[in-house]
Amino acid sequence: MKSMKALKKDLEEIRIRCDQWGASLFGTAHLSPLRKEDFLLPPNTLDYLPFAISVGYHLSDAILESIVDAPTPHYFHHYQRVNILLDTIGLMVCSALQKKGYQAMPIAASQIIDWKNQRGHLSHKLVAHAAGLGWIGRNNLLVNETFGSRIRLVTILTDLPMEFNVPVERDCGSCRRCIHVCPAGAIQERPEDFDHLRCFEQLKVFSKTLHLSQHICGICVKACKGFKGSSHHGCQ
């Protein structure tokens, strides 16, 4: 059994590598507080992989600013390439962990398992919240203090014992930028009132009319720029 010092060193090496590979955010979480029904994983996966590393990438602000009332071809390409990068980071983290003697399972950044309910193997945003990378905003996305919702996420499950980040206990405050720009009217005052069906129907419209192979929008992502160093007031 490795010492705590050795375990911390292994995790720090992984964090440094993620930074070198292009990651913008890095957090760790124990998955036991999350509901097992939120995971669509093989049985007993969390019994032997109870911890998670959450990695985020800050999307291009310039590309997001080019969005007006619909996703652009540039944003669509960027979205796809970022997902590929995050999946690559997930694979490299998995490889690095296994070489150090740990078990690891990368979870794809964007892969639908349950099409009816639009769910993947797990919710990257819920894991990222547990890993202290942000809170769930009115737009139903993770909101990071620095980058807002202008991020994409990937998760790596592992059995590497580690110190865990603390979930961020805050909310969007008085900011309502996303409510006013949502083309579907899906975003409400309370995050729990977000209308998933309205959002998905709008994504299907974009996918069909713009000939996109993925269900994306980006409008509320553009609107959510982050809060670090500023007050929530005046951002309505």
Phi and psi restraints in degrees (value plus and minus 20) as a CYANA .aco file:
   2 LYS   PHI     -93.1   -53.1
   2 LYS   PSI     131.7   171.7
   3 SER   PHI     -92.8   -52.8
   3 SER   PSI     142.9   182.9
   4 MET   PHI     -80.4   -40.4
   4 MET   PSI     -56.5   -16.5
   5 LYS   PHI     -82.9   -42.9
   5 LYS   PSI     -62.2   -22.2
   6 ALA   PHI     -87.3   -47.3
   6 ALA   PSI     -58.3   -18.3
   7 LEU   PHI     -84.1   -44.1
   7 LEU   PSI     -62.8   -22.8
   8 LYS   PHI     -83.4   -43.4
   8 LYS   PSI     -58.1   -18.1
   9 LYS   PHI     -85.2   -45.2
   9 LYS   PSI     -62.3   -22.3
  10 ASP   PHI     -81.3   -41.3
  10 ASP   PSI     -64.7   -24.7
  11 LEU   PHI     -86.6   -46.6
  11 LEU   PSI     -60.3   -20.3
  12 GLU   PHI     -84.3   -44.3
  12 GLU   PSI     -57.2   -17.2
  13 GLU   PHI     -83.2   -43.2
  13 GLU   PSI     -60.0   -20.0
  14 ILE   PHI     -84.3   -44.3
  14 ILE   PSI     -63.0   -23.0
  15 ARG   PHI     -81.8   -41.8
  15 ARG   PSI     -63.4   -23.4
  16 ILE   PHI     -83.4   -43.4
  16 ILE   PSI     -61.3   -21.3
  17 ARG   PHI     -83.3   -43.3
  17 ARG   PSI     -62.1   -22.1
  18 CYS   PHI     -80.3   -40.3
  18 CYS   PSI     -60.9   -20.9
  19 ASP   PHI     -82.5   -42.5
  19 ASP   PSI     -62.3   -22.3
  20 GLN   PHI     -86.5   -46.5
  20 GLN   PSI     -52.0   -12.0
  21 TRP   PHI    -101.1   -61.1
  21 TRP   PSI     -24.6    15.4
  22 GLY   PHI      94.0   134.0
  22 GLY   PSI     -16.5    23.5
  23 ALA   PHI     -89.9   -49.9
  23 ALA   PSI     128.0   168.0
  24 SER   PHI    -124.1   -84.1
  24 SER   PSI     -45.2    -5.2
  25 LEU   PHI    -155.8  -115.8
  25 LEU   PSI     127.2   167.2
  26 PHE   PHI    -168.0  -128.0
  26 PHE   PSI     106.1   146.1
  27 GLY   PHI    -167.3  -127.3
  27 GLY   PSI     143.5   183.5
  28 THR   PHI    -147.9  -107.9
  28 THR   PSI     127.2   167.2
  29 ALA   PHI    -166.4  -126.4
  29 ALA   PSI     127.0   167.0
  30 HIS   PHI    -112.0   -72.0
  30 HIS   PSI     109.4   149.4
  31 LEU   PHI    -105.2   -65.2
  31 LEU   PSI     -28.2    11.8
  32 SER   PHI     -79.6   -39.6
  32 SER   PSI     -52.3   -12.3
  33 PRO   PHI     -90.4   -50.4
  33 PRO   PSI     -38.6     1.4
  34 LEU   PHI    -100.6   -60.6
  34 LEU   PSI     132.2   172.2
  35 ARG   PHI     -94.3   -54.3
  35 ARG   PSI     112.3   152.3
  36 LYS   PHI     -83.6   -43.6
  36 LYS   PSI     -46.9    -6.9
  37 GLU   PHI     -90.5   -50.5
  37 GLU   PSI     -31.6     8.4
  38 ASP   PHI    -101.9   -61.9
  38 ASP   PSI     -23.1    16.9
  39 PHE   PHI    -132.2   -92.2
  39 PHE   PSI     116.9   156.9
  40 LEU   PHI    -135.8   -95.8
  40 LEU   PSI      46.3    86.3
  41 LEU   PHI    -135.4   -95.4
  41 LEU   PSI     142.3   182.3
  42 PRO   PHI     -74.6   -34.6
  42 PRO   PSI     127.7   167.7
  43 PRO   PHI     -72.3   -32.3
  43 PRO   PSI     119.5   159.5
  44 ASN   PHI      48.9    88.9
  44 ASN   PSI     -10.3    29.7
  45 THR   PHI     -76.3   -36.3
  45 THR   PSI     -63.9   -23.9
  46 LEU   PHI     -93.6   -53.6
  46 LEU   PSI     -31.5     8.5
  47 ASP   PHI     -91.9   -51.9
  47 ASP   PSI     -53.9   -13.9
  48 TYR   PHI    -131.4   -91.4
  48 TYR   PSI     -27.0    13.0
  49 LEU   PHI    -150.7  -110.7
  49 LEU   PSI      52.2    92.2
  50 PRO   PHI    -105.6   -65.6
  50 PRO   PSI     -22.9    17.1
  51 PHE   PHI    -138.2   -98.2
  51 PHE   PSI     141.7   181.7
  52 ALA   PHI    -160.4  -120.4
  52 ALA   PSI     124.6   164.6
  53 ILE   PHI    -128.0   -88.0
  53 ILE   PSI     105.2   145.2
  54 SER   PHI    -128.3   -88.3
  54 SER   PSI     107.0   147.0
  55 VAL   PHI    -142.2  -102.2
  55 VAL   PSI     114.4   154.4
  56 GLY   PHI    -142.4  -102.4
  56 GLY   PSI     132.0   172.0
  57 TYR   PHI    -143.9  -103.9
  57 TYR   PSI     110.3   150.3
  58 HIS   PHI     -99.9   -59.9
  58 HIS   PSI      94.6   134.6
  59 LEU   PHI     -83.3   -43.3
  59 LEU   PSI     137.5   177.5
  60 SER   PHI     -85.7   -45.7
  60 SER   PSI      98.0   138.0
  61 ASP   PHI     -82.6   -42.6
  61 ASP   PSI     -58.1   -18.1
  62 ALA   PHI     -83.9   -43.9
  62 ALA   PSI     -61.0   -21.0
  63 ILE   PHI     -87.1   -47.1
  63 ILE   PSI     -62.9   -22.9
  64 LEU   PHI     -83.2   -43.2
  64 LEU   PSI     -56.7   -16.7
  65 GLU   PHI     -86.1   -46.1
  65 GLU   PSI     -39.0     1.0
  66 SER   PHI     -99.5   -59.5
  66 SER   PSI     -31.1     8.9
  67 ILE   PHI     -96.7   -56.7
  67 ILE   PSI     112.8   152.8
  68 VAL   PHI    -131.4   -91.4
  68 VAL   PSI     -91.9   -51.9
  69 ASP   PHI    -150.1  -110.1
  69 ASP   PSI      -8.0    32.0
  70 ALA   PHI    -186.1  -146.1
  70 ALA   PSI     135.5   175.5
  71 PRO   PHI     -83.9   -43.9
  71 PRO   PSI     120.2   160.2
  72 THR   PHI    -115.2   -75.2
  72 THR   PSI     139.3   179.3
  73 PRO   PHI     -77.1   -37.1
  73 PRO   PSI     -55.0   -15.0
  74 HIS   PHI     -84.3   -44.3
  74 HIS   PSI     -65.0   -25.0
  75 TYR   PHI     -85.1   -45.1
  75 TYR   PSI     -60.2   -20.2
  76 PHE   PHI     -78.5   -38.5
  76 PHE   PSI     -66.8   -26.8
  77 HIS   PHI     -84.0   -44.0
  77 HIS   PSI     -64.0   -24.0
  78 HIS   PHI     -80.3   -40.3
  78 HIS   PSI     -65.9   -25.9
  79 TYR   PHI     -76.2   -36.2
  79 TYR   PSI     -66.3   -26.3
  80 GLN   PHI     -84.7   -44.7
  80 GLN   PSI     -65.0   -25.0
  81 ARG   PHI     -86.9   -46.9
  81 ARG   PSI     -56.7   -16.7
  82 VAL   PHI     -85.2   -45.2
  82 VAL   PSI     -60.7   -20.7
  83 ASN   PHI     -80.5   -40.5
  83 ASN   PSI     -61.3   -21.3
  84 ILE   PHI     -83.8   -43.8
  84 ILE   PSI     -63.2   -23.2
  85 LEU   PHI     -80.5   -40.5
  85 LEU   PSI     -66.5   -26.5
  86 LEU   PHI     -83.5   -43.5
  86 LEU   PSI     -60.1   -20.1
  87 ASP   PHI     -83.3   -43.3
  87 ASP   PSI     -57.4   -17.4
  88 THR   PHI     -85.8   -45.8
  88 THR   PSI     -62.9   -22.9
  89 ILE   PHI     -80.5   -40.5
  89 ILE   PSI     -62.7   -22.7
  90 GLY   PHI     -78.4   -38.4
  90 GLY   PSI     -61.9   -21.9
  91 LEU   PHI     -85.9   -45.9
  91 LEU   PSI     -61.0   -21.0
  92 MET   PHI     -90.4   -50.4
  92 MET   PSI     -56.6   -16.6
  93 VAL   PHI     -84.6   -44.6
  93 VAL   PSI     -62.6   -22.6
  94 CYS   PHI     -78.2   -38.2
  94 CYS   PSI     -67.2   -27.2
  95 SER   PHI     -81.4   -41.4
  95 SER   PSI     -64.5   -24.5
  96 ALA   PHI     -83.7   -43.7
  96 ALA   PSI     -60.9   -20.9
  97 LEU   PHI     -85.7   -45.7
  97 LEU   PSI     -63.0   -23.0
  98 GLN   PHI     -85.5   -45.5
  98 GLN   PSI     -56.3   -16.3
  99 LYS   PHI     -85.0   -45.0
  99 LYS   PSI     -46.1    -6.1
 100 LYS   PHI    -108.5   -68.5
 100 LYS   PSI     -18.6    21.4
 101 GLY   PHI      76.8   116.8
 101 GLY   PSI     -10.7    29.3
 102 TYR   PHI    -122.3   -82.3
 102 TYR   PSI     144.0   184.0
 103 GLN   PHI    -113.6   -73.6
 103 GLN   PSI     129.9   169.9
 104 ALA   PHI    -174.6  -134.6
 104 ALA   PSI     128.9   168.9
 105 MET   PHI    -160.5  -120.5
 105 MET   PSI      87.5   127.5
 106 PRO   PHI     -96.4   -56.4
 106 PRO   PSI     120.0   160.0
 107 ILE   PHI    -130.6   -90.6
 107 ILE   PSI     104.9   144.9
 108 ALA   PHI     -72.2   -32.2
 108 ALA   PSI     121.3   161.3
 109 ALA   PHI     -84.9   -44.9
 109 ALA   PSI     -52.7   -12.7
 110 SER   PHI    -168.3  -128.3
 110 SER   PSI      71.6   111.6
 111 GLN   PHI    -166.0  -126.0
 111 GLN   PSI     101.3   141.3
 112 ILE   PHI    -108.8   -68.8
 112 ILE   PSI     108.5   148.5
 113 ILE   PHI    -125.6   -85.6
 113 ILE   PSI     -61.7   -21.7
 114 ASP   PHI    -130.6   -90.6
 114 ASP   PSI      76.3   116.3
 115 TRP   PHI     -88.1   -48.1
 115 TRP   PSI     -54.5   -14.5
 116 LYS   PHI     -80.4   -40.4
 116 LYS   PSI     -62.1   -22.1
 117 ASN   PHI    -125.4   -85.4
 117 ASN   PSI     -13.5    26.5
 118 GLN   PHI      33.3    73.3
 118 GLN   PSI      35.4    75.4
 119 ARG   PHI    -142.0  -102.0
 119 ARG   PSI     126.6   166.6
 120 GLY   PHI    -119.9   -79.9
 120 GLY   PSI    -186.9  -146.9
 121 HIS   PHI     -79.4   -39.4
 121 HIS   PSI     -52.4   -12.4
 122 LEU   PHI    -178.5  -138.5
 122 LEU   PSI     150.4   190.4
 123 SER   PHI    -113.8   -73.8
 123 SER   PSI      88.7   128.7
 124 HIS   PHI     -80.7   -40.7
 124 HIS   PSI     -54.8   -14.8
 125 LYS   PHI     -90.0   -50.0
 125 LYS   PSI     -55.7   -15.7
 126 LEU   PHI     -89.3   -49.3
 126 LEU   PSI     -58.3   -18.3
 127 VAL   PHI     -86.0   -46.0
 127 VAL   PSI     -63.1   -23.1
 128 ALA   PHI     -83.6   -43.6
 128 ALA   PSI     -56.6   -16.6
 129 HIS   PHI     -83.0   -43.0
 129 HIS   PSI     -65.8   -25.8
 130 ALA   PHI     -83.1   -43.1
 130 ALA   PSI     -47.5    -7.5
 131 ALA   PHI    -107.1   -67.1
 131 ALA   PSI     -12.7    27.3
 132 GLY   PHI      58.8    98.8
 132 GLY   PSI      -1.0    39.0
 133 LEU   PHI    -111.4   -71.4
 133 LEU   PSI     -24.1    15.9
 134 GLY   PHI     140.4   180.4
 134 GLY   PSI    -189.0  -149.0
 135 TRP   PHI    -146.2  -106.2
 135 TRP   PSI     145.5   185.5
 136 ILE   PHI    -105.4   -65.4
 136 ILE   PSI      97.7   137.7
 137 GLY   PHI    -109.0   -69.0
 137 GLY   PSI    -199.3  -159.3
 138 ARG   PHI     -79.9   -39.9
 138 ARG   PSI     -48.1    -8.1
 139 ASN   PHI    -101.0   -61.0
 139 ASN   PSI     -13.9    26.1
 140 ASN   PHI      49.3    89.3
 140 ASN   PSI      -3.4    36.6
 141 LEU   PHI    -135.9   -95.9
 141 LEU   PSI     143.3   183.3
 142 LEU   PHI     -88.4   -48.4
 142 LEU   PSI     115.1   155.1
 143 VAL   PHI    -135.4   -95.4
 143 VAL   PSI      96.8   136.8
 144 ASN   PHI    -113.8   -73.8
 144 ASN   PSI     122.3   162.3
 145 GLU   PHI     -77.8   -37.8
 145 GLU   PSI     -58.0   -18.0
 146 THR   PHI    -107.4   -67.4
 146 THR   PSI     -65.5   -25.5
 147 PHE   PHI    -122.9   -82.9
 147 PHE   PSI     -22.8    17.2
 148 GLY   PHI      44.2    84.2
 148 GLY   PSI    -158.3  -118.3
 149 SER   PHI    -115.7   -75.7
 149 SER   PSI      -8.8    31.2
 150 ARG   PHI    -101.1   -61.1
 150 ARG   PSI      33.4    73.4
 151 ILE   PHI    -161.6  -121.6
 151 ILE   PSI     137.9   177.9
 152 ARG   PHI    -142.0  -102.0
 152 ARG   PSI     135.5   175.5
 153 LEU   PHI    -150.7  -110.7
 153 LEU   PSI     134.1   174.1
 154 VAL   PHI    -161.4  -121.4
 154 VAL   PSI     134.4   174.4
 155 THR   PHI    -147.2  -107.2
 155 THR   PSI     119.4   159.4
 156 ILE   PHI    -142.6  -102.6
 156 ILE   PSI      98.2   138.2
 157 LEU   PHI    -103.8   -63.8
 157 LEU   PSI     125.5   165.5
 158 THR   PHI    -177.1  -137.1
 158 THR   PSI     147.6   187.6
 159 ASP   PHI    -129.2   -89.2
 159 ASP   PSI      -7.8    32.2
 160 LEU   PHI     -86.5   -46.5
 160 LEU   PSI      93.1   133.1
 161 PRO   PHI     -84.8   -44.8
 161 PRO   PSI     115.3   155.3
 162 MET   PHI    -175.9  -135.9
 162 MET   PSI     147.2   187.2
 163 GLU   PHI     -99.3   -59.3
 163 GLU   PSI     121.6   161.6
 164 PHE   PHI    -129.3   -89.3
 164 PHE   PSI     126.9   166.9
 165 ASN   PHI     -93.0   -53.0
 165 ASN   PSI     141.2   181.2
 166 VAL   PHI    -120.5   -80.5
 166 VAL   PSI     114.2   154.2
 167 PRO   PHI     -76.5   -36.5
 167 PRO   PSI     124.5   164.5
 168 VAL   PHI     -97.1   -57.1
 168 VAL   PSI     100.6   140.6
 169 GLU   PHI    -120.4   -80.4
 169 GLU   PSI      57.3    97.3
 170 ARG   PHI    -174.7  -134.7
 170 ARG   PSI    -199.3  -159.3
 171 ASP   PHI    -164.6  -124.6
 171 ASP   PSI    -187.9  -147.9
 172 CYS   PHI     -99.7   -59.7
 172 CYS   PSI     -24.4    15.6
 173 GLY   PHI      39.2    79.2
 173 GLY   PSI    -150.2  -110.2
 174 SER   PHI    -108.6   -68.6
 174 SER   PSI     -21.9    18.1
 175 CYS   PHI     -92.8   -52.8
 175 CYS   PSI     108.3   148.3
 176 ARG   PHI    -153.7  -113.7
 176 ARG   PSI       4.1    44.1
 177 ARG   PHI     -74.4   -34.4
 177 ARG   PSI     -61.5   -21.5
 178 CYS   PHI     -87.9   -47.9
 178 CYS   PSI     -52.5   -12.5
 179 ILE   PHI     -81.2   -41.2
 179 ILE   PSI     -65.0   -25.0
 180 HIS   PHI     -93.2   -53.2
 180 HIS   PSI     -43.4    -3.4
 181 VAL   PHI    -120.2   -80.2
 181 VAL   PSI     -32.8     7.2
 182 CYS   PHI     -81.7   -41.7
 182 CYS   PSI      97.9   137.9
 183 PRO   PHI     -90.0   -50.0
 183 PRO   PSI     -37.9     2.1
 184 ALA   PHI    -116.1   -76.1
 184 ALA   PSI     -31.3     8.7
 185 GLY   PHI      46.4    86.4
 185 GLY   PSI      10.1    50.1
 186 ALA   PHI    -106.6   -66.6
 186 ALA   PSI     -38.8     1.2
 187 ILE   PHI    -112.8   -72.8
 187 ILE   PSI     107.5   147.5
 188 GLN   PHI    -135.8   -95.8
 188 GLN   PSI    -199.9  -159.9
 189 GLU   PHI     -81.1   -41.1
 189 GLU   PSI     -63.7   -23.7
 190 ARG   PHI    -120.2   -80.2
 190 ARG   PSI     114.0   154.0
 191 PRO   PHI     -74.7   -34.7
 191 PRO   PSI     -55.0   -15.0
 192 GLU   PHI     -90.9   -50.9
 192 GLU   PSI     -31.7     8.3
 193 ASP   PHI    -117.0   -77.0
 193 ASP   PSI     -14.1    25.9
 194 PHE   PHI     -74.7   -34.7
 194 PHE   PSI     112.6   152.6
 195 ASP   PHI    -113.0   -73.0
 195 ASP   PSI      74.6   114.6
 196 HIS   PHI     -80.9   -40.9
 196 HIS   PSI     -59.3   -19.3
 197 LEU   PHI     -85.7   -45.7
 197 LEU   PSI     -65.6   -25.6
 198 ARG   PHI     -79.6   -39.6
 198 ARG   PSI     -62.9   -22.9
 199 CYS   PHI     -81.2   -41.2
 199 CYS   PSI     -68.6   -28.6
 200 PHE   PHI     -84.9   -44.9
 200 PHE   PSI     -58.0   -18.0
 201 GLU   PHI     -83.5   -43.5
 201 GLU   PSI     -57.8   -17.8
 202 GLN   PHI     -88.0   -48.0
 202 GLN   PSI     -58.9   -18.9
 203 LEU   PHI     -82.6   -42.6
 203 LEU   PSI     -57.8   -17.8
 204 LYS   PHI     -85.7   -45.7
 204 LYS   PSI     -57.5   -17.5
 205 VAL   PHI     -82.5   -42.5
 205 VAL   PSI     -68.1   -28.1
 206 PHE   PHI     -79.0   -39.0
 206 PHE   PSI     -64.6   -24.6
 207 SER   PHI     -80.3   -40.3
 207 SER   PSI     -61.4   -21.4
 208 LYS   PHI     -95.9   -55.9
 208 LYS   PSI     -67.8   -27.8
 209 THR   PHI     -95.4   -55.4
 209 THR   PSI     -48.7    -8.7
 210 LEU   PHI    -121.6   -81.6
 210 LEU   PSI     -18.1    21.9
 211 HIS   PHI      37.9    77.9
 211 HIS   PSI      29.7    69.7
 212 LEU   PHI    -120.5   -80.5
 212 LEU   PSI     122.2   162.2
 213 SER   PHI    -108.6   -68.6
 213 SER   PSI     -18.4    21.6
 214 GLN   PHI    -154.3  -114.3
 214 GLN   PSI     136.3   176.3
 215 HIS   PHI    -108.6   -68.6
 215 HIS   PSI      78.6   118.6
 216 ILE   PHI    -154.2  -114.2
 216 ILE   PSI     141.9   181.9
 217 CYS   PHI    -156.1  -116.1
 217 CYS   PSI     -93.2   -53.2
 218 GLY   PHI      73.3   113.3
 218 GLY   PSI     -28.2    11.8
 219 ILE   PHI     -88.5   -48.5
 219 ILE   PSI     -67.8   -27.8
 220 CYS   PHI     -94.3   -54.3
 220 CYS   PSI     -44.8    -4.8
 221 VAL   PHI     -85.0   -45.0
 221 VAL   PSI     -64.3   -24.3
 222 LYS   PHI     -79.9   -39.9
 222 LYS   PSI     -60.6   -20.6
 223 ALA   PHI     -88.0   -48.0
 223 ALA   PSI     -46.2    -6.2
 224 CYS   PHI    -116.9   -76.9
 224 CYS   PSI      77.5   117.5
 225 LYS   PHI    -119.7   -79.7
 225 LYS   PSI     -24.8    15.2
 226 GLY   PHI      83.1   123.1
 226 GLY   PSI     147.7   187.7
 227 PHE   PHI    -148.6  -108.6
 227 PHE   PSI     -25.3    14.7
 228 LYS   PHI     -80.0   -40.0
 228 LYS   PSI     109.4   149.4
 229 GLY   PHI      58.0    98.0
 229 GLY   PSI     -12.4    27.6
 230 SER   PHI    -157.5  -117.5
 230 SER   PSI     140.7   180.7
 231 SER   PHI    -104.2   -64.2
 231 SER   PSI     134.4   174.4
 232 HIS   PHI     -90.7   -50.7
 232 HIS   PSI     -40.7    -0.7
 233 HIS   PHI     -90.5   -50.5
 233 HIS   PSI     124.3   164.3
 234 GLY   PHI      64.4   104.4
 234 GLY   PSI     -12.9    27.1
 235 CYS   PHI    -125.0   -85.0
 235 CYS   PSI      -2.9    37.1
